Amino acid sequence: GNTLKDYGTLIIVSHANNYITVYARGISSVVRKGDKLAAKQIVGTANGEFGGTLHFELRQGTKPLDPMRMLPPH
């Protein structure tokens, strides 16, 4: 949705073990609230808003985590 001011479209994905990922700013959602997602499923596309900036967060519960320590190298 777009309920947080200055974040534009906001996508929050719940994962196992109380992890969540958050995507915002400059993204158009291709999923809907309540959708069940598959691994590697696209949740949104860049739309150029906010100068092409994408906001990404990784949290466990309310605790923010450094995604560079959690995600595999590419």
C-alpha positions as a printed NumPy array, in Angstrom:
array([[  0.   ,   0.   ,   0.   ],
       [  0.986,   3.637,   0.36 ],
       [  0.121,   4.38 ,   3.982],
       [  3.51 ,   5.734,   5.148],
       [  4.164,   9.328,   4.16 ],
       [  7.145,   9.832,   1.828],
       [  7.558,   6.106,   1.132],
       [  5.301,   5.867,  -1.913],
       [  4.216,   2.308,  -2.534],
       [  5.196,   0.075,   0.381],
       [  5.533,  -3.704,   0.143],
       [  6.08 ,  -5.718,   3.327],
       [  6.79 ,  -9.436,   2.976],
       [  6.563, -11.758,   5.994],
       [  9.01 , -14.672,   6.073],
       [  9.646, -17.629,   8.4  ],
       [ 11.224, -17.058,  11.819],
       [  9.642, -13.61 ,  12.221],
       [ 11.718, -12.038,   9.409],
       [ 10.247,  -9.333,   7.204],
       [ 11.534,  -7.53 ,   4.138],
       [ 10.347,  -4.055,   3.243],
       [ 10.462,  -2.466,  -0.213],
       [  9.436,   1.156,  -0.789],
       [ 10.01 ,   4.305,  -2.857],
       [ 10.257,   4.006,  -6.571],
       [  8.458,   0.668,  -6.854],
       [  5.148,  -0.399,  -8.34 ],
       [  3.628,  -3.439,  -6.66 ],
       [  2.702,  -6.504,  -8.693],
       [  1.374,  -8.38 ,  -5.644],
       [ -1.611,  -7.747,  -3.393],
       [ -2.066,  -7.789,   0.352],
       [ -2.462, -11.374,   1.546],
       [ -0.848, -13.011,  -1.503],
       [  1.204, -16.134,  -0.823],
       [  4.586, -15.714,  -2.479],
       [  7.021, -18.216,  -3.951],
       [ 10.802, -18.062,  -3.676],
       [ 12.286, -15.575,  -6.157],
       [  8.841, -14.231,  -7.074],
       [  8.854, -10.638,  -8.307],
       [  6.92 ,  -8.385,  -5.916],
       [  7.341,  -5.096,  -7.757],
       [  9.012,  -3.215, -10.556],
       [ 11.063,  -0.028, -10.528],
       [  9.011,   2.924, -11.668],
       [ 11.483,   5.822, -11.546],
       [  9.734,   7.687,  -8.721],
       [ 11.995,   9.258,  -6.095],
       [ 14.871,   9.491,  -8.579],
       [ 14.969,   5.74 ,  -9.112],
       [ 15.763,   5.054,  -5.443],
       [ 14.568,   1.781,  -3.905],
       [ 14.253,   1.529,  -0.13 ],
       [ 14.983,  -1.985,   1.227],
       [ 14.921,  -3.188,   4.827],
       [ 15.435,  -6.545,   6.498],
       [ 14.09 ,  -7.021,  10.016],
       [ 13.573,  -9.775,  12.509],
       [ 10.492,  -8.669,  14.364],
       [ 11.074,  -4.967,  14.962],
       [ 14.889,  -5.267,  14.979],
       [ 16.555,  -3.932,  11.814],
       [ 19.302,  -6.189,  10.412],
       [ 22.199,  -5.51 ,   8.069],
       [ 21.072,  -7.239,   4.849],
       [ 24.676,  -7.573,   3.653],
       [ 25.275, -10.048,   6.492],
       [ 22.145, -12.067,   5.72 ],
       [ 21.86 , -12.216,   1.926],
       [ 24.088, -14.396,  -0.221],
       [ 26.701, -12.633,  -2.357],
       [ 25.788, -12.157,  -6.009]])
